[in-house]
Amino acid sequence: MTKQSILVTGAAGFIGYHLSARLLNGGHTVVGLDNLNDYYEAGLKEWRVRQLKEQSDAFTFVKGDIADAEALEAVFAQYQPDAVINLAAQAGVRYSIENPRAYVESNLVGFFNVLEACRSHPVRHLVYASSSSVYGNQKKTPFSVSDNVDHPISLYAATKKSNELMAYTYAHLYDIPCTGLRFFTVYGPAGRPDMAYFSFTRKILAGETIPVFNHGDLYRDFTYIDDIVTGICGVLASPPRGVDPARVYNIGNNKPENLLRFIETLEQALSAVYGREIRAEKEFLPMQPGDVYQTYADVDDLARDFGFRPSTPVEEGLLRFARWYRSYYGGA
């Protein structure tokens, strides 16, 4: 990929951090924008930013919020990015039930501001985060981008579907090359503490009981962060051209894991890293509002167009996460 100046929104987040590191390794200039909010521990976000600053002088961090139109406009005007990867969003299905306004401000208003900024300051490519949540609770598997996604069961999912519609409109009205990526349950080192595998680890090591929803009868297409970043970089290098400047892809592991099996694999990884047998105490609970029974990505389109092939088995991915967790939090 030709060396570019790339704006990564949400750069202090999980995917944004790993993606920025990969782009810097590739010789790109990266401007990272993040508001460092307290949805989860800000210290982890600050640590990620420090790592990126120490990695390369080609990384510039700007503390700001995409929901602030003037601040975002100023970033575009000053840095004139060649491409934008929008990962800034209010994440989490369950939190969207507790605090819906945060999703409107970040995921709708904020994304609108990103589109407007790309219109005022044309970019070669806008890549943005969508989500597997748009598929709702449909029973057909694997989930394909050609499936109907008009029945979201959480506000978070509704905002992500809205992002796809907004991007499609702006792409056609203003010729902004846009690619949306529907992420499927991303995990790995330096991840999000609100994600199940991360919170499970914290509770297991503290001797606390972990909640297992739907009595463990859930399936998730757990996708390791390095595979996700490889996919994003491949997409970024080839903006859509021709009559359709907007496109959407699934990006997932294409191999759903049962939740109980995933917990067992996590126990094995923690036992190996901490040098003792570690087992989780489980509390089996019913399905939670907004949750879906399974996620399962059809990635044939991404494989065809970009050669995407996820290659990290969950056993290896969780072992790498456990090693990072002990290094970051200590050997409790």
N, C-alpha and C positions, 0 to 999 in steps of 0.2 A: 504494500500500500504506500502511495506517495506520502511523504512526510507532510503533516498537516497541523494546524492549530485547532484543537478540539476542545469544546466546552462540554464538561461533564457535570450535569446538575445532579445533586445527591452524591457528590464525590466522597463525602465522609460516611456514606452508608456502606452496607456490606458489598453489594455488587459494584457500586461506584468506586470503592476503594480498590478492589482487585482489578477492575477494568482499567482504572487510571494507571496502576502499576504496570500492567501489560503494555499500555500505550506508550508510557515513558520508556520502557525497555525497547520499544520499537522505534525510538527516536522522535516521537511526536512531542509537540508542545501541548501541555494540558492545563486548562484553566478549570479549577474545581470550585463549584458553587454549592454551598450547603448552609442551612440555617442553624444547624447543630441543636435542634430542638430536643426536648427531654422526653420524647415518646419512650425511649429506653436510655440507659445510662450514657450521658454525654461524654463521660471520660473515655469510653471506647471509641466514640467518633473522633474525639480529639487525638487519641492515640493513632488512629488510622491516618489522620492528616499529618501528624508528625512523621510517620513512616514515609509518606509520599514526599514530604519536603526534604527529608534526609536522603531519599533515593536519588533525586535529581533537581537541579536548578531550573529545569524546564517545567516544573510544576509551580503554579501560582494558585493560592487559595483565596477565595473571596467569601466572606461570611455574608449571606444574603438569602432572601426568600423569593421563590419564583412567584408567589402570590403578590409581591410588591412590584407592580408594573414599572415604576420609575427606576427602582434599583436594578431590575433585570435589563431594562433598556440601556442603562449606563454601562453594564457589563458588556453587552453586545457592542455598544459604540466604542468602548475603550479597546476591547480585545479583538473585535472583528473575526470571530471564529470561522474556520472553513466548514466545520461540521459540528453538529450538536447531538449529544446523547442524553436524552432526558430520562433520568432515573429518580429524580426528586418526586416524592409522592408520600401521602399518608398511607402507610401499609397496614395490613391486618384486617381480617374478616370480623373477628369478635369485637375489636375496638370500634368498628364502624357502627355497631349497635349502641355502644356507650357514648360516643362522641361524633355524631354524624357531621356536624358542622366543619370539623377539621378536614373531612374528605371533600366537601364542597370547595373549601378555600384552597386547598393544595392541589387536589386532583382535577378540579374543573376550572376554577379561576386561574390557578397557577399554570395549568397546561395551555389555557387560552392565551395567557401572557407569553408563553414560549412560542406559540404559533405566530402571534402578532410580531414578536421580535424577529422571528425568522422571515416574516414578510417584509419588515422594514430593513433588515440586514440580510440579504439573500445568502443562503448556505448551500453547499454542495449536497448535503444529506442531513436529514433529521431522523435519528433513530430514537424510538421511545418505548418505554416499558408498558406493556399491557399485562394480562394475567390469565392463567388457566381458570380463574374464578368466573370468567365470562360464560363458561359452559354450563354453569349451574349444576343441577343434579341429573343431567341427562344420562340415560342408561346405555346409549350406544357408545361403544368403545372400539378402537381408540378415538379420542377427540380429534376431529379434523377442522381446519379453518373454513371448510365449506359447510359445516354444521350450523344449524340455526342457533343463535346466541341471544335470543330476544327474551329470555326468562331468567335474569339474574336473581339470586336469592339472598344477596347482601348489597348494601349500598356501595361497599368497596367495589364489588363486581360491576355494578351499574356505572360507576364513575369510569372504570377502565373500558367498558364498552363505549361509553360516551367519548372517551379519548380517541378511539378508533374512528368514530364517525366525524369528530372534529378534524382529525388529521386528514381524512379522506376529502373533506370539503375544502380545506385550505390547500391541499395538494393540487386539486383540480382548478380552484379559483386563481391561485397565485403561483402555480408551477413550482411548488416546494416538494422536492423528492422526499418522501416519507416512508419509513419502514417501522411497523409495530411488531414487537416480539411478545408473544404470550408465554411468560415464564411459568415453569412448573416446579414448585417446591424446591428452591435452591438452598443448598446447605454447604457447609465447609468451615475452615478456620476463619476467625475474626467475623463470625456471622452475626445474625440478629438475635439478641437475647430473648425476644418475644417468640421466636420460633420454637416448635415443640422439642426438637433434639437438643437445643441449647438449654431451655428451661428444665428439661428432663435431667440433663447432666448436673445442673446446679442442685436440683432437689435430691437426686440420687446420692451425690457426694456429701450432702448435708444430712443424709439419713431420713429425708422426708418422703412422703408418699407422692407418687406422680398420678395425675388424673389421666385415665385412658377412656376416651370417649367412644360411644357406640360399642362399648364392651370390647374394644380392640378390633372390631370388624370394619376397618377402614383401609383404604389403599391410596398410596401417594406415589407419584412419579418423581421420587427424590433425584435431583440432578446436581452433580458436584460443580462447584463454582468455577473450576478451571475449564470444564467443558462449556459452561455458559459463556465465559469470557471469550473462548476461542470462537464460538458461534457469533457473538456480537461483532468481533473484529472482522470476521469474514463478511458479514452483512454490511458493515460500515464501508468497506472498501469498494462495494459495488452498488451505488445508488440506483433506484429504478429509473428506467429511461423509456421513452416512447409515449404511447397514448395513455398509459396508466401510471402516473407518478406516485401512486399509493399502493402499498401492499402490506400484508400481515402474515406472520409465520408463527407456528408453535416452536418453542425451544425447550425440550425436555429430554429425559433419559430414555423414553420409550420402553420403560420396564417398571411397572408399578410394584411397590413393595407393601406387603401387609404390615400394619402398624405394630403388631406384636412381634413379628419377625424383626422389624427395624429396631425395636427396643432391645431385643435379645442381642442383635449385632452391636448396638451401642454399649451394652453391658460388657461384651467381649472386648471391645476396643478400650474401654475404661480400665478393665481388669489388666490388660496388657500394659497400658501406660503407667498405671499406678502400682503395679506389681503385687496386687492382691485380688482376691475374688470380690467382685462388685455386682450386686444384684439389686434390682429396683423393687420397692414395695409399691404395688399398684392399687389404685381405687378405680373400679370399673363404673363408668357413668353412661347415661344415655347420650344420644346425639345432641350437639349444641346447635342453637339457632344460627343459621347462616352457613353451617358446615356442609360439605358435600361428601358423598359416600366414597368416591374415588376420583382420581385424576390420572389420565393416561394420554400421553401426547403422540399423535401421528406426526412424525417429523420427516415424512417422505419428501415434502416440498423443499425443506431446508437442506436435506441431503442431496436432492437433485440439483438445486441451484448453487449450493456452496460447499458440497462435500461434507456436511456436518455429520460427525460420527461420535457421539459421547462414548468415552472409553474408560471411565473411572468406576469400578464396582463399588457398591455401597460399603463393603467391608474396608476397602482402602480409604475411601473418603472419610468415614467416621474415625478411622485410626488417625488420620492426619488432623482431623478436628480435635480429637482427644489430646494429641501431643501439643497442639497450639493452646488448648484450654489450660493444660497444666503449666505451660510456659508463661502464659499471661496472668493466670490467677494464683499460681503457686501450687505446691504439692500437698494440698489439704487432704 
